[in-house]
Amino acid sequence: MATKTMLIEEAEGHFDRLMAEVTQGTEVVLSDDNGPVARVIPTSHRQPGLHAGSITASAYFDAPLPDGFWAREP
C-alpha cells in the first residue's frame, strides 16, 4: 500500500482528491507542524460467508449457570 503524507491545511482544501486516493488504496498520513496527527486508510471490504462454519458454539452454550456463579463460589 502506498503512503502519502499531507499537511492538514492542504487536505482541507482537497478533500475530494484525498478520498479518491484513499479509495484507490493509498494510505494518507495527515500532519501538522508537530508531526503526524492522523492516518486515513481504506476500509477493508468484508465478504459475508468467507469463513462460514469456522466458529461453533458448544452444545451446552445456553445451559443454566451453576447456582453459585454470581456469588463467586467455587
N, CA, C and O of each residue as an XYZ file, in Angstrom:
296
protein
N       0.839     -1.166      0.000
C       0.000      0.000      0.000
C       0.892      1.240      0.000
O       1.801      1.357      0.823
N       0.637      2.135     -0.898
C       1.407      3.377     -0.984
C       1.003      4.304      0.153
O      -0.150      4.307      0.585
N       1.954      5.087      0.632
C       1.700      6.036      1.711
C       2.055      7.435      1.240
O       3.069      7.649      0.576
N       1.199      8.379      1.597
C       1.406      9.776      1.225
C       1.212     10.614      2.476
O       0.261     10.392      3.225
N       2.106     11.584      2.716
C       1.972     12.488      3.847
C       1.475     13.829      3.344
O       1.941     14.340      2.326
N       0.515     14.394      4.079
C      -0.103     15.637      3.638
C      -0.360     16.513      4.858
O      -0.759     16.012      5.910
N      -0.135     17.819      4.724
C      -0.452     18.745      5.794
C      -1.972     18.856      5.924
O      -2.699     18.771      4.934
N      -2.433     19.046      7.147
C      -3.873     19.137      7.389
C      -4.478     20.281      6.577
O      -5.563     20.137      6.012
N      -3.782     21.409      6.518
C      -4.293     22.560      5.772
C      -4.477     22.224      4.294
O      -5.445     22.665      3.674
N      -3.564     21.455      3.734
C      -3.664     21.045      2.339
C      -4.839     20.074      2.142
O      -5.557     20.157      1.145
N      -5.024     19.173      3.080
C      -6.103     18.188      2.982
C      -7.470     18.858      3.049
O      -8.407     18.422      2.381
N      -7.590     19.915      3.849
C      -8.873     20.614      3.975
C      -9.346     21.160      2.636
O     -10.544     21.156      2.353
N      -8.433     21.623      1.823
C      -8.800     22.205      0.542
C      -8.989     21.202     -0.578
O      -9.512     21.546     -1.638
N      -8.565     19.951     -0.353
C      -8.621     18.935     -1.409
C      -9.205     17.629     -0.893
O      -8.682     16.551     -1.174
N     -10.290     17.733     -0.139
C     -10.870     16.549      0.480
C     -11.330     15.524     -0.553
O     -11.138     14.324     -0.361
N     -11.933     15.985     -1.645
C     -12.398     15.061     -2.684
C     -11.240     14.265     -3.277
O     -11.345     13.053     -3.467
N     -10.133     14.951     -3.567
C      -8.954     14.274     -4.123
C      -8.362     13.299     -3.109
O      -7.942     12.197     -3.462
N      -8.336     13.717     -1.854
C      -7.817     12.863     -0.787
C      -8.623     11.574     -0.688
O      -8.047     10.488     -0.617
N      -9.939     11.682     -0.681
C     -10.791     10.499     -0.589
C     -10.660      9.611     -1.825
O     -10.735      8.388     -1.712
N     -10.469     10.198     -2.985
C     -10.274      9.407     -4.203
C      -8.988      8.587     -4.098
O      -8.959      7.424     -4.499
N      -7.934      9.184     -3.566
C      -6.663      8.459     -3.416
C      -6.795      7.333     -2.396
O      -6.276      6.236     -2.606
N      -7.488      7.603     -1.297
C      -7.688      6.572     -0.275
C      -8.514      5.426     -0.845
O      -8.228      4.258     -0.581
N      -9.530      5.758     -1.622
C     -10.371      4.732     -2.242
C      -9.557      3.834     -3.169
O      -9.860      2.649     -3.312
N      -8.539      4.387     -3.791
C      -7.687      3.607     -4.691
C      -6.628      2.801     -3.940
O      -5.866      2.061     -4.562
N      -6.568      2.934     -2.605
C      -5.644      2.113     -1.827
C      -4.475      2.851     -1.214
O      -3.619      2.221     -0.593
N      -4.403      4.166     -1.364
C      -3.304      4.941     -0.790
C      -3.593      5.274      0.661
O      -4.695      5.715      0.989
N      -2.621      5.069      1.527
C      -2.729      5.471      2.922
C      -2.251      6.912      3.006
O      -1.178      7.233      2.495
N      -3.027      7.787      3.643
C      -2.657      9.197      3.755
C      -2.413      9.518      5.223
O      -3.273      9.278      6.070
N      -1.232     10.063      5.520
C      -0.887     10.485      6.866
C      -1.044     11.997      6.915
O      -0.394     12.725      6.165
N      -1.921     12.465      7.814
C      -2.147     13.891      7.973
C      -1.232     14.404      9.074
O      -1.131     13.796     10.140
N      -0.572     15.515      8.816
C       0.361     16.045      9.803
C       0.197     17.545      9.949
O      -0.381     18.219      9.096
N       0.729     18.051     11.066
C       0.805     19.488     11.282
C       2.250     19.826     11.595
O       3.141     19.026     11.312
N       2.501     20.986     12.169
C       3.881     21.406     12.446
C       4.587     20.497     13.450
O       5.817     20.432     13.467
N       3.822     19.800     14.283
C       4.412     18.941     15.307
C       4.600     17.497     14.857
O       5.141     16.685     15.608
N       4.169     17.169     13.658
C       4.335     15.812     13.159
C       3.008     15.159     12.812
O       1.986     15.840     12.722
N       3.012     13.847     12.618
C       1.802     13.122     12.224
C       0.696     13.254     13.264
O       0.941     13.216     14.470
N      -0.530     13.410     12.762
C      -1.685     13.566     13.636
C      -2.679     12.422     13.432
O      -3.233     11.893     14.395
N      -2.899     12.046     12.171
C      -3.898     11.026     11.876
C      -3.488     10.248     10.640
O      -2.656     10.690      9.848
N      -4.090      9.085     10.495
C      -3.835      8.247      9.336
C      -5.183      7.888      8.722
O      -6.073      7.398      9.418
N      -5.336      8.128      7.426
C      -6.562      7.796      6.716
C      -6.245      6.600      5.827
O      -5.380      6.676      4.954
N      -6.951      5.493      6.057
C      -6.695      4.272      5.307
C      -7.991      3.754      4.700
O      -9.073      4.028      5.218
N      -7.887      3.014      3.613
C      -9.100      2.437      3.039
C      -9.678      1.385      3.983
O      -8.939      0.684      4.675
N     -10.995      1.285      4.002
C     -11.626      0.268      4.830
C     -11.479     -1.088      4.157
O     -11.369     -1.190      2.935
N     -11.479     -2.104      4.970
C     -11.426     -3.443      4.392
C     -12.837     -3.819      3.966
O     -13.807     -3.492      4.649
N     -12.944     -4.479      2.880
C     -14.250     -4.891      2.387
C     -14.531     -6.295      2.892
O     -13.859     -7.254      2.510
N     -15.524     -6.404      3.749
C     -15.869     -7.702      4.311
C     -16.685     -8.493      3.312
O     -17.532     -7.955      2.599
N     -16.415     -9.747      3.280
C     -17.122    -10.642      2.377
C     -17.931    -11.618      3.211
O     -17.363    -12.505      3.848
N     -19.256    -11.467      3.218
C     -20.087    -12.365      4.033
C     -19.883    -13.830      3.644
O     -19.792    -14.164      2.462
N     -19.816    -14.683      4.639
C     -19.708    -16.115      4.399
C     -18.309    -16.606      4.081
O     -18.126    -17.778      3.751
N     -17.324    -15.735      4.175
C     -15.965    -16.131      3.811
C     -15.434    -17.256      4.697
O     -14.736    -18.149      4.218
N     -15.761    -17.214      5.973
C     -15.291    -18.243      6.908
C     -16.468    -18.983      7.539
O     -16.439    -19.304      8.727
N     -17.472    -19.244      6.766
C     -18.673    -19.912      7.272
C     -18.313    -21.252      7.908
O     -17.560    -22.043      7.340
N     -18.866    -21.494      9.100
C     -18.640    -22.755      9.788
C     -17.358    -22.827     10.592
O     -17.104    -23.851     11.225
N     -16.536    -21.783     10.597
C     -15.271    -21.848     11.325
C     -15.445    -21.614     12.823
O     -14.545    -21.917     13.606
N     -16.588    -21.082     13.224
C     -16.866    -20.873     14.645
C     -18.132    -21.645     14.998
O     -19.150    -21.547     14.314
N     -18.047    -22.405     16.069
C     -19.221    -23.162     16.522
C     -19.398    -22.953     18.021
O     -18.428    -22.700     18.737
N     -20.617    -23.056     18.487
C     -20.911    -22.964     19.908
C     -20.999    -24.376     20.480
O     -21.406    -25.314     19.795
N     -20.613    -24.507     21.738
C     -20.681    -25.820     22.370
C     -22.143    -26.216     22.584
O     -23.033    -25.367     22.540
N     -22.377    -27.472     22.808
C     -23.727    -27.993     22.977
C     -24.413    -27.413     24.213
O     -25.639    -27.317     24.247
N     -23.643    -27.028     25.221
C     -24.221    -26.507     26.460
C     -24.077    -24.982     26.563
O     -24.120    -24.436     27.665
N     -23.911    -24.302     25.448
C     -23.710    -22.851     25.423
C     -24.788    -22.096     26.194
O     -24.467    -21.192     26.966
N     -26.051    -22.445     26.002
C     -27.140    -21.721     26.651
C     -27.716    -22.457     27.866
O     -28.846    -22.195     28.278
N     -26.948    -23.360     28.423
C     -27.382    -24.088     29.622
C     -27.378    -23.137     30.820
O     -26.617    -22.170     30.836
N     -28.218    -23.403     31.821
C     -28.238    -22.549     33.014
C     -26.884    -22.553     33.724
O     -26.168    -23.554     33.717
N     -26.553    -21.427     34.329
C     -25.303    -21.318     35.085
C     -25.453    -22.005     36.438
O     -26.571    -22.129     36.938
N     -24.350    -22.455     37.042
C     -24.422    -23.068     38.368
C     -24.976    -22.075     39.393
O     -24.847    -20.864     39.216
N     -25.581    -22.577     40.446
C     -26.200    -21.723     41.462
C     -25.227    -20.715     42.067
O     -25.620    -19.578     42.329
N     -24.004    -21.086     42.290
C     -23.044    -20.191     42.927
C     -22.293    -19.276     41.972
O     -21.373    -18.584     42.407
N     -22.635    -19.243     40.723
C     -21.873    -18.466     39.735
C     -21.800    -16.985     40.096
O     -20.712    -16.409     40.101
N     -22.937    -16.363     40.398
C     -22.950    -14.910     40.641
C     -22.382    -14.572     42.021
O     -21.985    -13.431     42.260
N     -22.338    -15.539     42.924
C     -21.794    -15.314     44.262
C     -20.294    -15.604     44.288
O     -19.651    -15.462     45.328
N     -19.741    -16.006     43.153
C     -18.307    -16.328     43.027
C     -17.897    -17.469     43.946
O     -16.803    -17.474     44.510
N     -18.776    -18.409     44.079
C     -18.451    -19.580     44.881
C     -17.720    -20.579     43.999
O     -18.006    -20.675     42.806
N     -16.789    -21.319     44.565
C     -16.038    -22.312     43.770
C     -16.897    -23.478     43.316
O     -16.403    -24.383     42.644
